[in-house]
Amino acid sequence: MSTLMENTTSSPGPETGAETGGGMGEIPSFDVTLRIRRYSPETHGDEAYWQEFTVTAYGTDRLLDALHKVKWDVDGSLTFRRSCAHGVCGSDAMRINGRNRLACKVLLKDLNPDKPILVEPLKGLPVKKDLVVDMEPFFASYREIMPFLITGGNEPTRERLQSAEQRERFDDTTKCILCAACTSSCPVFWTDGQYFGPAAIVNAHRFIFDSRDDGAAQRLEILNDKEGVWRCRTIFNCSEACPRGIEITKAIKEVKRAMITRAF
């Protein structure tokens, strides 16, 4: 883990007088202030509070780099999730200036660093500490839609063949990285947290329209519920929040249509 943490900081520290590879002088730096919504029941009770931190950053730094600098150099108690730091694992999803983003994919210079950058945990999920939320309700909905291949028992003698056209039918929804940015941007999910949410429906779509799968009817029955696809209000927050560019609202619409027509 220590190696990973060292490698995720992409920029040289301000004290090194860093120079470019061609000896062109110091890399320009700027100060950025993060206004972080914190929650630490062990030390500050049950009330959340705001705390500001100012760190030195460079043009290639992402928000995750700034969070690392705060944790390593200013306040080691700051708590957040991260792993790959390259937009693949989805673990560092959070609200950044009011929008759900991956901290590792957002450049500080694109966030108007002249003003404090607001950093908050995802909405709609219980906060455990600082920017870390309890993902169990999210994954419970994901598990409920049976996110695995269901077959009729007829094992092929070779691989399960699928044409390019058949793959194209659900290719978009295979991109989901389960970051919860979409589900936690949904006002319907915020109301009571019982709605399956966009991510669960997207992953159901991925199998419902897979030509190798025989469990579409079961999944449609699960989603034909008052907390299922019919609670979607087509607000498009989920599509805007998705860091992988999945057309989530379109996928939900296709699941609704399949539920009515039984064509999949």
N, C-alpha and C positions, 0 to 999 in steps of 0.2 A: 504493500500500500504506500510506503514512503516513496518508492521509486515513482509510482504513478503520480503522487502529489507533486513531486519535483518536476516531472515532465509536463504537467498540465499548465505551468506558468510559461507563457510564450515570450514574454518580454524581459529584457534585462532590468535589474534594479536601478533606481535613481542614483545610488551611491557609486556605481561603477564607472560613470562617465562614458557610457556605452557609445561605441562608434559603429558606423556601418561597415560592411565588408570591404568597401572600396576606400575606406579612410576619409569619408566625406564629412566627418565631424559627428557631434552628438545627435542622437535621435531626439526629435522634439517631444517633450512631455507636457502634461497638463494635470492639474488637480481636479479630481472628481469627488463629489459628495454623494454618498449613498444614504438615503433615509429609509431605514429598515424597520419593518413592523416585527417586534420581538414578543415572545411569549415564553416565560420560564417560571413555571409554577413552583419549582423548588426554591427559587430565590426572590421572586417578585410577586408571588401570589397568583390569583386567577385572572388578573387583568392584563391585557396586552398593552404594550407601550411602544412608542417610536424612539429610535436612537439614530443619531447621525454619525457617520464616519467619513473622514476625508483622506484619500490616498492619492499617490502619484500614479498616473497611467500613461500609456503610449497609444499611438494610433491603431496598433494592431490588437490591443487588449480587448477582451470580451468582458461581459459583466462577471462571468465566473472568475476571471483573473482578479478582478477587483475584490470579489468576495474572499478569494484566497488570501489576498494581501491583508484584508481586515482580520481574518482568522489567525493568520500566521504572525502578523506584526503588531496588531493592535488589541484584539480581544479574542482570545482562544475559546471563549465560551459560545461564540456565534455558531449556530448549528444549521446545516443545510445538507442536502443530498447531492452527490455527483459521482460519476464513475468514469465513463470513457472520455468525456470532455470533447466529443466530436459529433454530437447530435445523433448518435446511434442508440444509446441505451435509454434515453428519455427520463433519466432519474432526476435531472435538475430543472424540471418544469416549475415555474413560479410566476407570480404576477409582477410584471415590470412596467412601471408607469401605467398601470391599469389594464394591461393586456397580458394574456397568458403566453409566455415565451419560454424557450430553453435558454438558460443563462449562458451556456457554452456557445450559442449561435448568434448572440447579439453583441455587436461592436459598441463599445462605450461611445465612440464618436458619433454614432447614429442616434443616440438617445438625448441629444441636446445637453451635453455635460455642463453647460454653463449654469444649469439649474440642478437642484438635488434630484437624484433619480430615486423614485419610490420603488421599493422592493417588498413584496408581501407574499405570504404563503397562498397556495391555491384556495379558492373559495369553495364552499360546499362540503369540504371534508374536514374532520376534526383535526385541530392543530395539536401536535404532540410537543413540539418545542421549536420556537423561532420559525424557520421556513420549512420545517418538516411536518408533513401531514400524515394522518393515518390512512394508508392506501387500502386497507382491508375491505371497506364497503365497495370500493371501486373494483377490486379483484373478485369479490363475491359475485357481483353482477356478471363479470367476465366469465367466471367458471360456470355460471348458471346456463349460459347459452351453448355450452358444450363445444368449446373451441378446439375441436380435434376431428379428424376424419372418421366418419361412421360409414361402414360398408355393410353390404348385405351378406357377407360371408363367402362370396365367390372370389376366392383368391386367384389372381392372374398368374399365369405361368412365368411371365416376365414382369416388367414394370407396368404401372397403371398408365396407359397411354393417354395423352391429351393433346389436342390440336392447338395451334397458336390462337385460333379464334376462340376456342373454349377457355383458354387461359385468359385471354383479353377480357372476358366477361366479368372477371372478378379481380383482375390484376391490381387495380387501384387500391383496393382494401387490404391487400397483402402488405402494404407499406406501414401499417400501424406499428408503433413502437411502445404502446401502452404507457404513454407519459401522463395521461389524464388531463392534458391541456384542453381537449375538446369538452369532455364531460364536466369539468369544473368551470367552464365558461358558460354553461347552459343555465339560464334563469329557472327553468323547470326543475332541474336537479337541485338548485339552491333551495327550493321551497321546502322539501322534506327529505331529500336524499334517497327516496325510494324508487324514483325513475331509473330504469336500466341505464340510461345515458347513451350518448352517441358512440362511445368507444365499444361498448358491448354490442350494439346493433351493427356497427361497422364490421366487427369480427364475426358476427352471425352471418352477415352478407357474404363474407369471404368464403364460408362453407356452403351456404344455401345455394350459391350459383356455381359451385365447383362440380364439374361433370363427374368426378370420381366419388362424390359423396352421396350417401343415401339417407341422410338425416335431416333433409330440408324441412319436411313436414313437422318433425318434432320441434325444430327450432322455431318455426313459424307459430306453432301452438304456444310455445313458451312466451313469445313476444306479443301474442294476441291477448294482451292483459292491460288492465287499467294503468299499470306502470310501464307498459311496453311501448311499441312504436307510436301508438295513438296519442301519447302525451307530447310528442314532438310538435312544436308550434312554428317550425320553419323560420327561425329567427336568424339563422346563418352564423351565429357566434362560433359554433363548432368548426365550421369550414374555415373561418378567418383565423382561428387559433391554431389549427393543425400545422405543426412544423414540417410535416412531410407533404403538404399540399394535397391531401386526400379530399375529394369532393364528398364530404360527409353527408350533407343534406341530400344530395342526389342519391347516395347509397340508401339512406333511410327511406326516401320516396320509393325506391325500387323494391325494398322489402315490404312496404305497405302494399304496393301493386301486386307483388307475388302472393301476399296474404289474401287478397281479394280474388285474383284470377287463378291462383294455384298453378301458375306458369313460372317455372324456374329451371 
